Amino acid sequence: MHKQYNSIYGHHIKQFIAMKRKLGFKFTTRAAILFLFYRAAEKTEEANPCITRELAQRWSKKKPNE
């Protein structure tokens, strides 16, 4: 299943995951972590490709299952 990455970081995340997999890494757990980052960025509707304090805090906030 391919995830859709539509935030400002989506293209970069997809390229990075593809590169790692072409190098022979399974890259499943870390791809899932990057997807969580993507979702945090999507919720803040980031318009510039820079990581703001708000985005970093949203991404690093503990989830209910942690």
Secondary structure, 3 states (H helix, E strand, C coil): CCCCCCCCCHHHHHHHHHHHHHCCCCCCHHHHHHHHHHHHHHHHCCCCCCCCHHHHHHHHCCCCCC
